Amino acid sequence: MSDNTIEIEIDGQNLSDYIDGSVDIQFNQFCNSFSFTTTKDLQGAYNIFPEQECRIYINGKKAITGVIDNVSPTEDAMSSTVNVTGRDRTCDVVDSDLPENISLSGEFTLVTVIQKVLEALGLTDIEVINEITDLRKFTSADIVSAEVDKNCFDFINEYAQKVSALLTTNEDGNIVITRAGNHRYSDKLLNEVGNENNNILSSSAGYDYSKRFYKYIVYSQNNANTQTSNITTDNVAQKGIAYDTEIRQSRVLVMKANNACNSGNCQEIATLEANIRRANSLQYKCDVYGFQTNNGELWKINRLIQVFDEDNDIDSELLIKGVTFNLGEGSTTTLELALADAYTLQASLDEVNGRVNKTKTAKKEKNGKKDKSLSEEELSKILGF
């Protein structure tokens, strides 16, 4: 099969007369998608319907296993076409609510949580693939409410965040538990004035500072049972501060830690929050020719690559978070990139919160003692609020 092709297979039959197509694979979206435009067959029919199974191949390699969602015919004096869109098999997890309560007890893993949701939806043919070797187990202290009508993806994603995991979908429509990778492409994305080796066809960069602040203050209120002396304002209210010196000083964000923690933990949380918001302030996108790198590998998400873009003042190693293959008048790939540490920083923040929560739970359960933490009302009285 020649390079730069998109092959569409519907209910086992190849579609050969489509006009254009695109395949969208995103690192921060659980469900990948596709779209294409085709024409009537010789009998004047479209023969494409919602709910049909669809497989998409890029340069002969499977990219999506899914289902057709929408079929929209268009008729005018010059042509008769139909626009078709669809998503991979995990779309039902994204769209559906829990049809029944999910029961979790004892020690269990993220894999178990996802499998129980899939069973509740009757999606037992979808596999759960864990790529994290040190994925921690959950205990009863981690149980998230699983009432009927809670969105299925929201439910499993709450557990994923607890263990600093990211949920994606592979080419077979199976669920993959992963983290931001460290695989690097040997290629370089280049847009330099006068350089004949440029491979960036077009690019754009957005710098959104609206969610960044100069000063980050994280407060926490320690548990009463961690204190060995009388409670005072100093030992109840803990604080950590971090600064983003690129932002004007009038911007301040005050946060309350999810769990009771000391000033050191507050400092960690404040620093990581500042770095995450800095990392997410860059939105960079570029188009390159074809569907693969110089060594013949398809462009993939969760890969690191060096970018030098003189027009947008970028010279950095970035993480590919989105790949869109476009086939129409030409063959191009749109790459969406973020700062390399954007997702690892979030994982670190989740880890800090998890560590604090684990310490708090251990103290409550030590020797079977009852939790003697003060309520917010009691703390307010002590602090004079």
N, C-alpha and C positions, 0 to 999 in steps of 0.2 A: 504494500500500500504506500502511495506517495506521501511526502510530508504535508503537513498543514491541511488535514482533512477532518471533518466532523461526520461521523457515521451515525445515523439514527435508526434504531430498530424498535418497531412497535408490534407488540404481540408476536415476536419472533420473525417479523417480516421487515426487510430493509426498505427504508424510504429513500428513493433516489432522486426525486424531482423537487427537492426543497430549494428555496431561493437564497435564504440566509439562515444563520443560526448562531446561538451563543450559549455558553456553559459557564455558570457562575459558581465558584467554589470559595467560600469564605471561612477564615479561621475562627472568627468570633460569631459565626452563625451556625446553629446546630443543623440546619437543613439546607442542602445545596439545591440549585435550581437550574432550569434550562428553558430556552424558548427558540422557536424557529417559525419560518413562514414558508408555506408550500402552496401549490396550485391544485386545481381539479385534475382528476385522472381522465383517461380517454372517454369514459362513460359520463363525464360531467359530475362526478361525485367526489367528496373529500375522503370518505372512508377513515376518518380519524375522529375518535370520540373521547370524551372525558372518562376516566377510570381505566383506560387501557394501560397496560404495562409498557414501559419505555426504557430502553438502555441507550446510553450515549457513549460513543467511542471517539477519542481524540487521537489522531494518528495511529489508529488501530488498537489503542489501549483503552480499556473500559474506564470511564470517568464517573458515570452516574447510573445507578439502578433505581428507577422510580416509577412514577405514575403521572399520567396527563391530568392536569387540573382543569384547564380552560381551553376551549376551541371557539374561535371568533372569526367566522367567515366575513369577507368584505367583497362586495360586488360593485363594479362601476362599468362605464362604457368601454374601458380599455383592458380590464383584467378581472379575474376572479381568483382571489387568494384567501387563505385562512391563516390566522395567527394562532400558534399553539404554545402554551406554557405548561410547565410541570415542575415537580420537585422530587427529591429522592424519598426512599421509603420511610424515613423518619418524620415525614410531614404529619403523620397521624399523632405522633407524640407531641409535636408542637401545637397542633390544633385542638387536641382532645383534653377533656377533664377526667379526673379519676372517677370511674363508674362505681367504685366501692372503696371502703376504707382499706388502707394498706397496713398490715400488722408487722411490726418490727420489734424484736426483743433480743436480749443477750448481746453477744458480739456479732457484728455483721459488717459487710463491706459495701462500697459504692456499687460494685458489680451486682450484689444481691438486691440493692434498692432498685436499680434499673431493671433487672430481670423481673422483679415483682410487678413493676409498672407495665412492662411489656406483656406479662401474663394476663394482667387485668384487662388489657386492650385486645388480647387474642393475637398478639404479634410475636408468637413464639419462634418464628423463623428468622427473626432479627437477632444476630449474635452481639455479645458485648465483649469487646477486646480491650484488655487493660495493658497499657504500655508503661505504667509506672511501677517499678519493682518494689519501691518502699511505700506503697500506698497503705496508709494506716487504717486500722479497723475502727469502727464506731462502737460506742457503748450506749446504754440506756440514756446517758446524759446528753447524747447527740440527737435524740429522736426529734424530728420535725413533724409538726401537725400534718396529718394526711387525710383530712376530711374529704368526703365525697364532694365533688365539683371543683376541687383545687386543680389548676392546670398541671398536666403531667410533666411537661418540661420544667416548669417553675419548681415543681416538687423535687425532681432529681437534681436540678442545678443547685438548689440550696445545699444538698449533700456534697456535690462536687466542690463547691466553694469552701466547705469546711475542711477539705483535704487538699486545697490548692490545686485542684484538677480542672482541666478544660475538656469539654465534650465536643467531639466532632463526628463526622460521618465519612466512611470510606467509599470506594467505588462500588461496593456491593450493597450499599445501603445499611451496613452494620454500624453500630455505635462504637466509637473509639474513645477511651479515657486516656488523656495525654497531658503533657505540659509543654510550655514553649521550648522548642528544640534548639540545639546548637549546631545542626548540620549547616555547613557553609557551601555555597556555590563558588566554583572557581571563576565564574564569569564576573564581569563588572558592568554595572549599568552606567553608561557614559554619555554626557552631553556637555561637550567642551568646545568652545569657539575655535574653529580651524582644525579640529581633530578629525581625520578621515576614518577613525575607528568608532565614531559615535554610533550607538545602537538604540538610543532613545528617540523615538519618532516624535513624541509630544509629551509634555508633562505639566503638572500643576501641583502647587503646594498650598496648603491652608495652615495658618498659624492662629489657632483659636486659644486666646489667653483668658477667655471669659470665665473659665473654671479654675484659674490659678490665682493664688493669693501670695502676698508678701510674708505674712505671718500666720503660722498654723499653731493653734493652742489646743492640746488634748488634755482634758480633765478626767480624773477618775476619783471614786470614793472607795477607800479600802474597807474591807469587811471588818466589823467590830471584833470578830473572834481572832483576827490576826494581830490585835493590839494587846500588849502586856501591861499597859498603863492606862490611865484615864484618857478618854477620847478628847482630842483637841482639834481645832481647825487644821493644824499642820498635818496630823496623821490621818485625817479623814479625807481631805482634799489633796490629791496628787496631781502634778502638772508636768507636761513636757511641751517644749516649744521648738519649732523649726522655721527656717527662713528661706524664701525664694527671692534672691536679691535682684532678679531680672524684673520683678513686679513692683509697682509703686507702693509706697509704705502705707497708704490709706486703706489697702485691702487686707482684711483680717478674717480668718475662718476659725471659729471655736467649735470643737467637737467633744462629745462625751464618749469615753471608751465603752465598748460593748460589755466589758466585764471589769470588775474591780481589779486594779493593778497598781504597781508602784510607779514612782516617777521615771525610773529607767525604761519601763515598758511604754509609758506615755511618750517618752522621747522617741523611742523606736517607731511607734505608730505615727507620730507627727512627721518624722523624717520621711518615712515610706509614703505617707499620703501626699506630701509635697512632691516627691519624686515621681509618683504615679501620675499626678496631674500634669507635671512637666512633660513626661513621656507621651501622654495622650494629647498634648496640645498640638503636635505635628500631624497633619494629614497629608500624605504624599501619594501621588498617583502618576503612573507613566505608561505609555504604550510602546511596545516593541514589536518588531516584525516576527511573524511565525509563532509557533506554539511550543518551541523547545529551546533549550540552552545550546551553547556551542558544542557540547559533548553529546547531544542527541537526547537528553533527558527532558521530559515534559516539565514545564514550570509547575511548581508545587507550593502550596502554603506551608507555613511553619519552617521556612528556610531563611538563612541569613545571607545577605549579599552586600557587597560594597557598592555605594552609589556616589558618583560625582556628577552633580548637575549644576553647572555654572549659572544658568538662568535663575534657578531657585535657591542659590547659595547653600547647597547641600554637599557635604563631603563627610560621609559617615557610613558605618555598617548598619543596615536596617533589616527589619524582619518582614518577610512577605506574609501579610495577613489575608490577602484576597487575590484570586486569580480568575480572570474572565477571558475565555477563549472566544474570539469573534471571527465569523466567516461570512463574507458577503462579497463586496467588490474586491476585497483583499483579505489577507489572513493576518490578524494581529492578536496580541495578548495584552490585556490591561492588568497591570500589577498595582495593588494597593499595599503600601508599606508603612510601618510604624517604627519608632525608636526600638532598638533591639531589646531593651530591658523593660519595656512596657508591661509584659505579662509576667516576667519573673519577679518584678517588684510587687505586683498584686499577689503573687504566690507567697512572697515573703511576708506581706502584711497579713494574709490569711494565717500563715504559720505563727506569727506573733500572737494573734487573737486566739488561735487554737491552744498555744502554750499557756496563755493567761487563763483561759477557760479550764484547762486541765488542772492547773494548780489550784484554782478556786474550788473545783469539784473535789479534788483530793483532800483539801482541808475540811470541807464540809462532811466528807464521809469517814475521816480518820476516827478510829475507835468507835464508830457508830454514833458520833455526837451529832446532835441536831444543829442545823444551820442557824446561827445567831446573828446573821447579817441584819443591819438596820434597814428599815424601810426608808423610802425617799422622804416621807413625812417626818420620821424621827431624825434623819440627817439634817433636814432643813431647820428643825428646832435647834439642834446642836450648833449649827453654823449661823444661826440668827437670821435666816431668810424669812 
